Amino acid sequence: MTTAAEPVLSRVMGTRLMGLAALLLGNIALACGPWLVRLADTGPVSAGFWRVALALPFLFLLAALRKERIGGIPRRAVLLVLAGGVFFGLDVAAWHVGIGDTRLANAVLFGNSGSVILMVWGFILLRRLPRGREWPAIIAALAGASILLGRSMELSPANLIGDLFCLLAGVLYAGYLLLLQDARKGFGSWSVLALSSSASAAVLLLMAMALKEPFWPTDWTPVLVLALSSQLIGQGLLVYSLRLFSPLVIGIALLTQPAVGALVGWIVFGEWLVMLDVVGIVLVGSALVLARVTMPKEPPRPRVNPV
């Protein structure tokens, strides 16, 4: 006999399953980004420009379809979103440069290090030392990063430089998230992405021109798929799924990215991992999960009237 609660339970379970599938597929789509950057016949920063620019019309369209406003926002919020877009553009530039020199597993892990960096930033704001489960996160991050950086140095100095560029990308991405933290309140998810991506595209274009990289693709397939997978499918699926799960589930799902990166690196580029590499990846991955779960809360800040 069917109870009245069963249809509701069935809908909830269906939503959770769809959310889990979206969360995993979003992470997989983002993890394939470094592979596509290597396939592009432009320079790495130019590939970053096309990744963002080709997705821009769709981001504005999605914002319009969801009736998310772009205009009429307080100037301070708009400036924060644009500043966040500048940080994201610099993040993409640093990450794409690093991808060309280091292993894909390292690139994905260090590129996602923003979670740990935000946790450390929280300690600075609170003016306190880590405690409880925060210590294991920091120790695991430092130990894992040391192992991976040491292994890269063994392979070649270029690999180490690639790792450092990817770590810089993680720092810049943390800055992007911090700048958008308050600004998101006046925007929808897609309007934030559309407006911030406009600033990112401008920054990446200027950098690509300054570096005199190969700019126009002769084969458009890698940059088109990069824009589709990283900026639209990956981001879109995560925007949909993140509201459905706890930080622990999100952190564990994030480990899909280094796993996919390592698999692609091994199959496509012959990037073999020894046991020490796996230990380093597991330590940094564990730190990313713990960082999401134990993120320190900021103290209340005084209200600032919008300009």
C-alpha positions in Angstrom: 0.0 0.0 0.0 1.4 3.4 -1.0 1.6 6.1 1.7 1.2 9.9 1.1 4.9 10.4 2.0 6.2 8.0 -0.7 5.9 10.3 -3.7 7.6 13.1 -1.8 10.4 10.8 -0.7 10.7 9.5 -4.3 11.1 13.1 -5.6 13.6 14.0 -2.9 15.7 10.9 -3.7 15.5 11.7 -7.4 16.7 15.2 -6.8 19.6 14.0 -4.7 20.6 11.4 -7.3 20.5 14.0 -10.1 22.5 16.4 -7.9 25.1 13.7 -7.2 25.4 13.0 -10.9 25.7 16.7 -11.6 28.3 17.1 -8.9 30.5 14.2 -10.3 30.0 15.2 -14.0 30.8 18.8 -13.2 34.1 17.8 -11.5 35.0 15.5 -14.4 34.3 18.2 -17.0 36.6 20.6 -15.1 39.3 18.0 -14.7 39.5 17.6 -18.5 40.3 21.3 -18.9 44.1 20.8 -18.6 44.0 18.2 -21.3 42.2 20.6 -23.7 44.7 23.4 -22.9 47.5 21.1 -24.0 45.7 20.2 -27.2 45.0 23.9 -28.1 47.4 25.2 -30.8 47.3 28.7 -29.3 49.4 30.0 -26.4 48.2 28.9 -22.9 47.0 32.4 -22.0 45.2 32.8 -25.4 43.5 29.4 -24.7 42.3 30.9 -21.4 40.9 33.9 -23.3 39.0 31.7 -25.7 37.8 29.5 -22.9 36.1 32.5 -21.2 35.2 34.7 -24.2 33.4 31.9 -26.2 31.3 31.1 -23.1 30.3 34.8 -22.5 27.2 35.0 -24.8 25.8 31.9 -23.2 26.4 33.1 -19.7 24.5 36.4 -20.4 21.7 34.4 -22.1 21.4 32.1 -19.1 21.3 35.0 -16.8 18.5 36.6 -18.9 16.5 33.4 -19.1 16.6 33.1 -15.3 15.7 36.8 -15.0 18.9 37.6 -13.1 19.6 41.3 -13.2 22.8 42.7 -14.5 22.0 46.4 -14.1 20.7 48.3 -11.2 23.2 46.8 -8.8 25.0 49.0 -6.2 28.3 50.3 -7.7 30.4 48.7 -4.9 29.0 45.2 -5.6 29.7 45.7 -9.4 33.2 46.8 -8.7 33.8 43.8 -6.4 32.5 41.4 -9.1 34.7 43.0 -11.7 37.7 42.9 -9.4 36.9 39.2 -8.8 36.9 38.8 -12.6 40.4 40.3 -12.8 41.6 37.8 -10.2 39.9 34.9 -12.1 41.6 36.0 -15.3 45.0 36.0 -13.6 44.1 32.6 -12.1 43.3 31.1 -15.5 46.5 32.6 -17.0 48.8 31.2 -14.2 47.1 27.8 -14.3 47.2 27.4 -18.0 50.9 28.3 -18.1 51.6 25.8 -15.3 49.6 23.1 -17.0 52.1 23.1 -19.9 55.1 22.3 -17.6 53.9 20.0 -14.8 52.0 16.7 -14.7 48.2 16.9 -15.0 47.5 15.4 -11.6 49.7 18.1 -10.0 48.1 20.9 -12.1 44.6 19.9 -11.0 45.5 19.5 -7.3 47.4 22.7 -6.9 44.9 24.6 -9.0 42.2 23.6 -6.5 44.3 24.6 -3.5 42.1 27.6 -2.9 40.1 25.7 -0.2 43.2 25.3 2.0 44.3 28.9 1.3 40.8 30.2 2.3 41.0 28.2 5.5 44.4 29.8 6.4 43.0 33.2 5.5 40.2 32.5 8.0 42.8 32.0 10.7 44.4 35.3 9.8 41.1 37.1 10.0 40.2 35.5 13.3 43.8 36.0 14.7 44.0 32.5 16.0 45.9 29.3 15.5 44.3 26.2 14.0 42.6 23.8 16.3 40.9 20.4 16.2 40.6 19.0 12.7 42.2 22.1 11.2 45.7 21.0 12.2 45.5 17.7 10.2 44.3 19.7 7.1 47.3 22.0 7.2 49.8 19.3 8.0 48.5 17.1 5.2 48.6 20.0 2.8 52.1 20.9 3.6 53.4 17.3 3.6 51.6 16.4 0.4 52.7 19.6 -1.4 56.3 19.1 -0.2 56.3 15.5 -1.7 54.8 16.6 -5.0 57.1 19.6 -5.3 60.1 17.5 -4.5 59.1 14.9 -7.0 58.7 17.6 -9.7 62.2 18.9 -8.9 63.5 15.4 -9.4 61.9 15.3 -12.9 63.1 18.7 -14.0 63.2 22.4 -12.8 60.5 23.1 -15.4 58.1 20.8 -13.7 58.7 22.6 -10.4 58.1 26.0 -12.0 54.8 24.5 -13.5 53.8 23.4 -10.0 54.5 26.9 -8.6 52.4 28.5 -11.3 49.5 26.2 -10.4 49.9 27.0 -6.8 49.8 30.7 -7.7 46.6 30.0 -9.5 45.1 28.5 -6.3 46.0 31.7 -4.4 44.4 33.9 -7.1 41.3 31.7 -7.1 41.0 32.1 -3.4 41.2 35.9 -3.9 38.4 35.6 -6.5 36.1 33.8 -4.1 36.8 36.3 -1.3 36.0 39.3 -3.5 32.7 37.7 -4.7 31.7 36.6 -1.2 29.6 39.6 -0.4 28.9 40.7 -4.0 26.9 37.5 -4.7 24.1 38.8 -2.5 23.0 41.3 -5.1 23.4 39.0 -8.1 22.2 35.6 -9.3 24.8 32.9 -10.0 24.8 33.3 -13.7 24.9 37.1 -13.7 27.9 36.9 -11.4 29.6 34.5 -13.8 28.7 36.7 -16.8 29.9 40.0 -15.4 33.1 38.6 -13.7 33.9 36.7 -16.9 33.7 39.9 -18.9 36.5 41.3 -16.8 38.4 38.0 -17.0 38.3 38.0 -20.8 39.6 41.5 -21.0 42.6 40.7 -18.7 43.4 37.5 -20.6 43.3 39.3 -23.9 45.7 42.0 -22.7 48.1 39.4 -21.3 48.0 37.3 -24.4 48.8 40.3 -26.6 51.6 41.4 -24.2 53.1 38.0 -24.3 52.8 37.8 -28.1 51.5 34.3 -28.0 49.9 32.5 -30.9 46.4 33.8 -30.6 44.0 32.6 -33.4 43.4 28.8 -33.3 43.9 26.9 -36.5 41.9 24.1 -35.0 38.9 25.5 -33.0 37.8 22.2 -31.5 40.0 22.2 -28.3 39.1 25.8 -27.3 35.4 25.3 -28.2 35.2 22.1 -26.1 37.2 23.9 -23.3 34.7 26.8 -23.2 31.8 24.3 -23.2 33.2 21.9 -20.6 34.9 24.3 -18.2 32.9 27.5 -18.3 29.4 26.1 -19.1 28.9 22.4 -18.3 31.4 22.2 -15.4 30.4 25.5 -13.8 26.7 25.0 -14.5 26.5 21.5 -13.0 28.4 22.7 -9.9 26.1 25.7 -9.5 23.1 23.3 -9.6 24.5 20.7 -7.3 26.4 22.6 -4.6 23.3 23.8 -2.9 22.2 20.1 -2.4 25.1 18.8 -0.4 27.2 19.3 2.7 30.8 20.6 2.5 32.1 17.0 3.2 30.3 15.5 0.2 31.4 18.4 -2.0 35.0 18.0 -0.8 35.0 14.3 -1.4 33.5 14.8 -4.9 36.4 17.3 -5.6 38.8 14.3 -5.4 37.3 13.2 -8.8 39.4 16.0 -10.4 42.9 14.8 -9.5 41.9 11.2 -10.2 40.7 12.1 -13.7 43.8 14.3 -14.2 46.1 11.5 -13.2 44.3 9.0 -15.5 44.4 11.3 -18.5 48.0 12.2 -17.8 48.9 8.5 -17.7 46.9 7.3 -20.7 47.4 10.3 -23.1 50.8 11.8 -22.0 52.5 8.8 -20.4 52.8 10.6 -17.0 53.6 7.7 -14.7 53.0 8.1 -11.0 55.1 6.2 -8.4 53.9 5.4 -4.9 55.4 8.5 -3.5 53.4 10.6 -6.0 50.2 8.8 -4.9 51.0 9.5 -1.2 51.4 13.2 -2.0 48.2 13.3 -4.0 46.2 11.6 -1.2 47.6 14.0 1.4 46.8 17.1 -0.6 43.4 15.7 -1.5 42.6 14.9 2.1 43.6 18.5 3.0 41.1 19.8 0.4 38.3 17.7 1.9 39.2 18.7 5.5 39.5 22.4 4.5 35.9 22.4 3.2 34.6 20.7 6.4 36.5 22.8 8.9 36.4 26.2 7.2 36.7 28.8 10.1 33.8 31.2 10.3 34.7 34.9 9.9 33.7 37.3 12.8 30.8 39.5 12.0 31.9 42.6 10.1 30.4 46.1 10.3 27.8 46.9 7.6 28.9 49.2 4.9 26.3 51.2 3.0 26.5 50.5 -0.7 27.8 53.4 -2.8 
